Amino acid sequence: MGINDFGEENGSPRNGIIKSVATILLSVAAVIAAYYSTVSSLKVAIASKADRTEISMLERRLNSVENCVEQNFITRDDFHRFSEEVNYRLLKIEFKLENLVEGEIDGRKK
């Protein structure tokens, strides 16, 4: 048997205890590391699933809004036609008002 750095023999009971304690500490550290690794991977998986659920819910909401817009509002072409019709009617009213004003002015001159 040889002598270690502490001046004791390599086969002494003290070395066996130190090795056992070191083995137990390393085992506990490995279990704790595995636990935190598992917990963190589960958190990531749950967050990922929550994000996918949130995105699909937002997509459904956007689709329903698009459907409402298509059903309840007019198209660009319809709006353009409506705008042209309103402009045409306003021009007719303006023309009639001009004729009435000219008629009143002519009636006063006579």
C-alpha positions, 0 to 999 in steps of 0.5 A, spaced: 500 500 500 502 506 498 501 513 501 497 519 498 498 526 499 495 527 506 500 522 509 495 516 509 495 509 506 491 509 500 486 503 503 484 506 509 477 507 511 477 515 511 479 514 503 473 509 502 468 514 506 471 520 502 469 516 495 462 514 498 461 522 500 463 524 493 459 519 489 453 521 493 454 528 492 455 527 484 449 523 484 445 528 488 448 533 483 446 529 477 439 528 479 438 535 481 441 537 474 436 532 470 430 535 474 431 542 472 433 540 465 426 536 465 422 542 468 425 547 463 424 543 457 417 542 459 416 549 460 419 550 453 414 545 450 408 548 454 410 555 452 411 553 445 404 549 445 401 556 448 404 560 442 401 555 437 394 556 440 394 563 441 396 564 434 391 559 431 386 563 436 388 570 432 387 567 425 380 564 427 378 571 429 382 575 423 378 570 419 371 572 422 373 579 421 374 578 414 368 575 413 364 580 416 367 586 412 366 582 406 358 581 408 357 588 411 361 593 407 361 595 400 366 593 395 371 598 392 367 598 385 361 599 389 363 605 392 366 608 386 359 607 383 356 610 389 360 616 389 359 617 381 352 617 382 352 622 388 356 627 384 351 626 378 345 628 383 349 634 386 351 636 379 343 636 377 341 640 384 347 645 383 344 646 375 337 647 378 339 652 383 343 656 378 337 656 374 332 658 379 337 664 381 338 666 374 330 666 374 330 670 380 335 675 377 331 675 370 325 676 374 327 682 378 330 685 372 324 685 368 
